Amino acid sequence: MRQKNQRNHMHSASSRFVWGTALALVAMASASAAELNLPDGAKLYGARCAACHDNPQDRTPGRDVLARNSPAFIMTAMNGVMAPMAAGLTEVEKQAIALHLGAKPAGGSKEIDPHAIWGPPSASMPLDGPKCKGKVPPIDLSTPDQWNGWGAGITNARFQSNPGLTAADVPRLKVKWVFNYPGSKNGQATIVGDRLFVTSMSGAVYALNAKSGCVYWRHDAAAATRSSVNVVQLPAGAPAKHAIFFSDWTKAAVALDAQTGKQLWKTTIDDQPGVQMTGSPTYHEGKLFVPISSGNEAFATNDQWECCKFRGALVALDAVSGKVLWKTYTAQKEPAPFRLNKIGKQMWGPAGGSIWSAPTIDPKRGLVYVSTSNSYTEVPHEGSDAVIAMEIETGKIRWINQVTKNDNYIIGCPKAANCPEKVGPDFSLGNSPILHTLQDGRQYIVVGQKSGAVYAMDPDNDGETIWMRRMSPGSELGGVEFGMAADSQNVYLGISDVITRKGGKPGVYALRIRDGADVWGFSAPRVPCRWKNMFCHPAVSQAVTAIPGAVFAGSMDGHFRAFATSDGKVLWDFNTAAESYTTVAGKPADGGVMDGAGPTIAGGMVYVHSGYAGRSTQNASDLRGREGNVLIAFSVDGK
């Protein structure tokens, strides 16, 4: 009973924060001052603000910088750090100034401004580290020292065959440098030689020096981004020699010049409400495959939200021009009205089937594989909680293996008016399918689920399930979350089970891919944390990563461990949240909950994020991540 109450408290607290903020933002950002009966914001700005911000001195931000922020963020500033300067203004007058000055959320009045929830944009802040000195070396994609994209290859095995260190070196890993920056959730580090690329929910896209953490450049995207980038050599005649690709929350795919950070193209690829671009793009032979996901299961907690018109999708683009080649939805039927919710608002379906993870490429069969999330309504959705195979050239669906039917779920049930008539368990498949080749040449697709199940599927037989292992009871935040890793023999998985009601099994486990047999298991122990909320927990939700002889996994309590692939023996255990770090900018910063994007390894170094949303604070519903958000670089002996 305690665990169930804890779960309900967590969900209701998160929902209250997200929707309290979001609804206030919609009320401000989607209406004019006249509609809200506010005074003239332009006049008030001229009288109270223009003298400083139209002629900025020292650290005072100019009007152009302020205008990149949301009205909600500007309101927060006027009631916080700018309170002395805003003294004498009424709340209504502050609202008028914020609405006059602030940027409207991309997508118009029905959209949620992510900066109001996840924190201010990087464009409003100074650079987060020292600039690299000297001539910038060219990018070299021929180097063996790289981790490129989410899974270090198109099969998404998250296995580094050339790590630059051995399993015997792992116990000697020490911190070499630490980078701290705004943005509560971040993409994992992509490494090519001396270059490290990383994204942030603040909108910042960085190019750092992989060995020192100094900054080559920072690009300030128009909205939040947490996808892991791909670095690609462009053909002769293209506007740059190398490009990096990512997606952002303006519902767009973006290409930058990898050398300079200059934008090459940006293509809006979706117009549905509530889109969140979470999964990383995958590049293959001139095409960029971009997954589309959504926050509708949280937004629908608002009884006024038009629930639900979103369908997950995969979009293929030409990598040079950004032209959309095809788009395939995870549900083939368009959403249609089907009933009224509890307060009489129209509901729509089918809806859901988000793609939260990077697509996997199968060149032999000409297919791309995606795994999908739950449905939002009771209208049947054949592509939810499934692995879907699509043709690389056309996007045509070749087959679907739906492992859980009728998993209809939104947050806040049974109280929310938009709840499905029968609420499902939220057993999404949130990690990338791994395309694995056995020693005899046969191939399996291996994927995990929030139910705690791991599946092996047959790509030669329309994805038919070969074996399934249920590793834990699972839950909404349970089972396999962000990603598994595989070497030639085994698949390695983390189990979260942070809010599992009974019998949770947080830890790291190894299964033999050939038949799903147990190899070893590590049950993560309970340890104390700096923070005292429910996320002081041994849950392993963050994606795991393997090298020859060792597998790396971070847990929500801040512990980062390496295990022997042979027997699961702990080779190394480092508490990323035990003490404050001095960052490359010379400032103190803390680690925290480890979740989301996993460790990446190249050139003898290991890179991992510590800190995720607001989970390392006493108020876990404050998602801005103001305490605990660092990228840590480890090397042997810290050298």
N, C-alpha and C positions, 0 to 999 in steps of 0.2 A: 504493500500500500504506500509506503514511503516513496518508493521509486516512481510510482504512478503519479502521486501528488507532485513530486519534483518535476516530472515531465510536463504536467499540465501547467505548473507555475512557469517553467521555462518558456513554453510556447505562448502563454498569455502575456508574459512580460515582453517577449520579443515582438509580438503582434502589437501590443499597446505602444511600444516605442516607435516601431516602423510606421504604424498608421497614424499615430499622433503627429509625427513629423511630416509624413507624406501628405496628409489631408490639409494641414496648415499651408504647406507649400502649394498644393493644387489651388487652394482658395486664393492665394496671393498671385501665383505665377500665371494662372489661366484666365484671370479677369483684369479688366482695366481699372484705373483709379476711380473713374466715374461709376463703374458697376459696384465697386466696394464703398462708394461714397467717401472717398478719401480726399484730403486737401491736395493742392497742386505740388507734386513731388519735385518738379523741375525748379519751381520758385524756392522751395525749401532748400534744395541742394545748392542753388546759387547763393542763398543767404548764409547757409551754415557750413557748407563743405567745400565749395569751389576754390576758395582762397588758398587752401592747402593742396587739394588733390588735382586742381587744374594746373598748378605750378609746383610740382612735387620737389622737395629737397631732401637730401640724405636718404633715410629709409622710408619716407612717406610714399605709399603706393600712388601712382597716378590714376586718373580716372579710367584710362584704358585697361589698367590692371583690375581695378575694382569691378568694372563692367563685365569681366569674364566670370564673376561669381554669381551664384543664385541669389534671389531676394532673401531666401531664408538664411543664407550664410551672412549676408550683409546685416540682417537684423540681429543675428547672434553677435556679430562684431560690435554693433552699436550698443548692445547691452552687456558687452564684455570688455575687451581691451580698449574700445573706443568710447566707453561710457563717459569719461570726463569731458570729451569733446562733444558728446551728444547730450550733455546735461541741459535740462530745460525743454527738450523735445518730448512731446507726448508719444505714447506708443503708436497712436494713429499717424502722427507726423513721421515717425521712424518708418512705419510701413509704407507710407507714400514715397519716401526717399528710396527705400529698398526696391520698391516696385519700379520706380522711374529709372533707377541706375542698373539694377541687376539683370542678368541674362535669363531669358526664358529657357526652360528645359527643351532639349532637342526633341522634336516630334509633336510639339504643340500641347494643348491644354489637357489632354488626357494622359500625359506622361508624368512619371515620377522623376524628380531631379535627384540623381544619385549622390550629388555632393551634399544635399541636405541630410542624407542618411549616413554616408560613408566618410564625410569630411571634405574640407575645401580643396579646390583644384590646385595642381602644381603651378599653374600659370601665375598664381597670386603669391608665390613664394620664391625666396632666393634659391640659388643652386645648393644642393645638399652635400657637396663634397668638393675638394680642391680640383681645379682643372689640371689635366695631364700636361706636362711641360715637354717642349721639344717637338720635333716633326712627328706627325701622326703616321704610323706605318700603314701600308696597305693591308687589306684583308686577304688572307690566304686560305682558300677552302681546300687546298691540298694537304693541309696539316693534319696529322693523325690526332692532334690534341683538340678534340671538339665533342660537344654534345649539342646537336642541332635539332631544335624542335622539342615537342613534348616527350616523345618516347625514344629519342636517340636513333631514329630510323622509322621507316614507314610501317613496320610491323608492330610498333609500340610495345616492344618487349621491355623497355626501360633497363636494358642491360648494356653496360659499358665494357666492351671487350678489350679496350686499350686505355686503361685508366691512368697510367703513368705512376701507379703505386701498386703494391701487392697486398694481399690479405695479411702478410706478416708485418707490413708497415702500419697497418691501421691502428694498433694500440699507441703509436707514437704521434697520432694526429693532434695538432694544437692550433689554436686560433691564430691566423696570420693577419687578417684585417676584418673590420666590421663596417657596414654601410647602413645608415639609418635614414629613412625618408618618409614623407607623408604617404597616406594611402593605406587603408586597413587590411586589404587583401592584395596579393601580388602574384604575378606570373613567376614561374621558376626561371633560373638563370640559363640562358643559352650561351655556350662558349665556343668560339672559333679562334684558336691560337691565343693571342694576347687580348682578344676582345671578349667582353661579357655584355650581353644584352638582357635587359629585364624591364618588365612593365609594372605599373602600379595603379591602384584604384583612384589615385589622385589625378590620373591622366598622364603621368610622367612616363616616358619611354627613355631609358638610359642606355648609353654605350659607356662602359667602364673599362679600365685596364684590369684584366683578369688576375694579374699578379699583385697589384697594389691597391685597387679600388678607386683610383683617381678617375675623374670624369672626362671623357672625350667630348661628349655632347649630351644634351637633354632635349627631347622633343616633347612639347606640351600638347597632348591630344585634346580634342574638343570635349571629351567625356572620359569616364572611367574605362580602364582596360586592365584585364588580369590574365590575358591569354599569353602563352609562351611563344616566342617569335621563331620563325624560320629564316635562316640566312641562305640566300640563293644567288648564284651567278646568273646574270641576265645575258641574253644573246647579243651579238654585235649589233650596234645601231640603237640599242636601248638607251634611255636617258641616264643610266648609271651602270657601273660595272657589276655592283652587287646591291641587292635589295633585302630588306627585312619586311616580313609581313605579320600583321596582327589584326585583331578586331577590337572595336570600341563600342561604347554604349550609345553612340549616335546611330546604332544599327548599321554600322559600316565596316567594311574591310578596308585596310589601309596598307600602302606600300611606302617605305621610306628608303632613301639612299643610305645604305649601311655605313658608308664612309663619313657622311656629313650630317645625317639626320633630317635632311630636306625631304619634304613630302613629294612623292612621285605621282601618286594617285590616291583617290579615296572614292569608294563606291558604296552607296547606300544599298543594302541587300534585303531589307525587310521593312515593312510598315505596320506590323501588328502592335497592339498596345502591350506594354509591360515587358518588352524584350530585354533580356540581359545576355550580353555576349560573354560567355564564360569559357566554353571549350576552346582549345587552341586549334588554329588552322593547321592543315597538313598540305605540304607541297609535293607534287609528283609530275615530272615531265611536262612542265609548262603550265600546269593547272594548280590552282589553289582551292582547297576544299575547306569551307568555313561552316562550322555548326552553329545553330541558333537555338538558344534556350530562353527561359522566361522566369520572371518572379511572380507569375499570376497566382500560384498557389498561396503566396503570402498576401498579395494585393487583394485577392478575393475575400480576405478576412473582412474588408470593408464592405458592409452590406450594400453600399451604393455602387460598387464596382460591377461593371457589365461583364458578368461571368458566363462563359469564358470563350473568347474567340481566338485564342492563340493556339497554333499548331507548330510543333518543332519542325525543323527543316534543315536540309543540307544544301549549300549553294556552291557551285563550281564556277570559278572565274578564270579568265586568262591572266596569267601572272604578270605579263608585260603591260597590258593596257588597263586591266581592271574590269574588263567587260564581263558581264554575267553570261555564262555559257548555258547553264541550266539550274533549276531549283526544284527540289523534290521534298514534299511534306511527308511527315511520318504518318499522318492520317490522310487518306486520299479524298475523303468527303469534306467539303467545306462546312464550317460550323453553321448550324441553322437553329432557329428558335425551337424549343421543345417543351418548356414549362416555365412557370413563374416561381421566383424564390419566395422565402417566407414572408417578405414584406411586399410582394407583388411586383418585383422587378423581373424583366425578361431574362431568361437564361438560355445559353447557347451550347451546342456540342455537335460533333466531338471536339475535344480540346485537350491539350497537353502533349505528351510525348516529346518533351524537350531533349535535345542532344547536348549533354553537359561536358562531353569529353572529345578529345581529338579523334578524327576519323582514321581508320586503318586501311592501308592500300594492299591489294592483292593483284600484282601485275600479271601473274600466271593466268588468272581467271578473268582479268579485266574488270574487277569489282572493287568497290570501296565499302567498308563495313562501319556501321555506327551502332552504338548502344543507346537506349532511350529511357526516359523517365516515365513517371506515372501519368494517368489520365486525371483530369480535373472534374469531370461530370460523369453521370451514369450513362451517357450516350456511348455506345461501344466504340472503342478506339483500338483498331487492330495493330497499330504500331507502337503502343505504349508498353513499357517494361519488356523490351524486345531487343534482339539483334536484327538489324536490317541490312541486306546486301543490295547495293545499287550498282548499275553499270557505270563505269568510269566515264565513258564517252557521252552517255545520254541522260544519266540519272534514273533510268527506268529501274523500278524495284524488281529484283530477280527472286528474292525470297524473304520471308519474315519468320523468325522463331520467337514467338511471344511466350515468355516463361511464366508470367503471372497475368491472368485476365482479370478485368473488372477492378483494377487497383485505382479506384477513384478517390482522390484525396486533395483537400486543401487544409491549410492550417486553421485552427480555431474551432474545429468541430467538436461537439455538436451544436455549439451556440451560434456560429455564424449563419447568416441567412442563406448563403450560397452553398452550404454543405451538400454533397451528394446524398441521395436518399439512403444509400448504404456506403459508409466510409471505408475505404481500403486501408491497407497497412503502410502505404508509401514505401514500397519495395523497389525503388528505382534501380536501374543499372547506370551508375554514374561514372564508370571508368571505361577507358578505351579497350575494345577487344584486342587481344594479343593473337597475332597470326604466327603459330609455332610450327616448325618443321621437325618431325621426329627423325631419329637416326635412320629409319628405313625409308625415308622420303615422304611418308604420309604427313598431312598437315591438319592441325586442329586449330579451331578458334577458341580461346580461353577467356572467360569474362566473369567478373564477380558481381554480386548483387547486395543491396542493403539488407536483404533477408538473411545474410550470412551464407548464402549458397554460392558455390563456384561451379561453373559449367564448362564442359568441353563440347564443342559442336563440330560437325563434319561439313566443311565447305564444299565437298563433292556430292553431298546428299541434301541439298537445300537447307543446310544448317541444322540438320537433325541432331538432337542431343545424344552424345556418346556416353558421357557420365556426368553425374551431378553429386557434389558433396555439400552437405549443410554443416558449416563450420561453427555456427552460433545461432541463437534465436533471432538476431537482427532487430531492427526498429527503424523509426524515422531517421535517426542519426546513427544507425547501427550497421553491422555487417561490414562488407567491403565498400569503401567510400571512393577515394580519389584515384587509386591505381595500384596494380600489382606489377611484379617484375618476373621475368623468366630467363633462365639460362638454358643450356642444352638438355637438361634433365627435369628440372623442377620449376614450379611456379611458386612465388613467395608473395604472401598477402598479409596485410594488416587488417585486424578486426577492431572496429570502433566500439560499438555497443555502449556508448556513453549514456543513453537514456533507456537502455533495454530493461524491461520490467523485472525479469527473473532469469537467472542462468546466463548472464552475459559473459563473454569470453574475450575481453580485450587483450590483444597481444599480437604476435607475429607467428605465422605458420607456413610450413612448406608441404606441398603436395607433389607427387610424381605425376608428370603430365600424361604419361602413357596410359595410366589407368586410374588416376585420382587417389592413389594410395597415400596414406600419411607417411611423411618423412620425419618431421619433427614439429614441435610446437613450443612456443615461449609464452607463458601466461604473465603478462606485465604486472608488476607489483604496484600497490598503492604507496605513493610517496607524498610528502608535504610540498606545497607550492607557496609562492609569494602571494598569489591570489587565493581567495577562499570560496569562490563560487563553484558551481557544479562542473566546470571545465577543469578543475584540478582533478584530473582523471587519467588513468593509464591508457585510455582509448588511442588506438593507432588508426587515425583517419587519413592522415597525410599519405600521399603516394610513396611507395617504397621503391628502392633502386638497388640493383645488383651489379657486382663486378666479379671476376673470377675468384671464387673462394669466400666472398663476403656479401652480405645484404644489409643495407642501411635503412633504418626506419625511425621516424620521430613520433613521439606521443604527445597527447594534449597537456601532460604535466611538464613539458619542456625538455624531457630527456631524449637525447639523440643517441641511438645505439647502433652498433654493427654486430652482426651474428655470423658465425661460421656457416657456410651453406651446407656443409656435410652433416652437422649434428645440432645446429642451433645454439652452440655455445656463444655466450656474450664475449666478444673480442674487445669491446670498447664501449664506454657509457659516459656521455658528456651531458651535464645539465646546462642547457642553453639559457636558462632563466635564473641561474643561481646568483650571479653577480652582474653589476652594471659593466658595460664595455665603454672604452673610449673609441669613438668612431674615427673614420678617416678625416672627418671634419674637425676632430679634436673636441667633440662634445660627448657627454655621457648619454647612454641609451641602454635600454633593457630588452631582453628577449622575453618570450612568453609561450603561449599555447602554440603547438606545432600542428598545422592542419593545411589542407589544400595542396598547393604545388609542392612537389617533393624534391629531394636532393638531386643534384647533378654533379657529375664527376668527369674531369678531364685535366690533362697536363699535370698530373700528380696532386691535384687539389680537389677538395670536396666543398660544394656550395649548398647552403640550405637557409630557408627562411625560418625565423622564430618570431612568433607574434601573429595573431590572426583576429581581425575585427576587434571587438572590445572584450574578448574572452579572458584577457590577462588582467582585467581590472575588476574592482569589486562590483561594478555595475556591468554585468555581461550583456545588458541590452543596449548599452551605448556602443554602437558599431563603428565608431570613428577611429578606433585603434590608437588612441593617444598615448597609451603606455604599452610598450612591448611590440616593436616592429623593426626587425633588423635582418639584413642579409649577412650571414657569417661565412667567411672563407677559411677553410682549414687546410693546412699542409703538414707534411711530415716534419716534426720538431718545430713547426711554425716558421720554417725557413722558405 
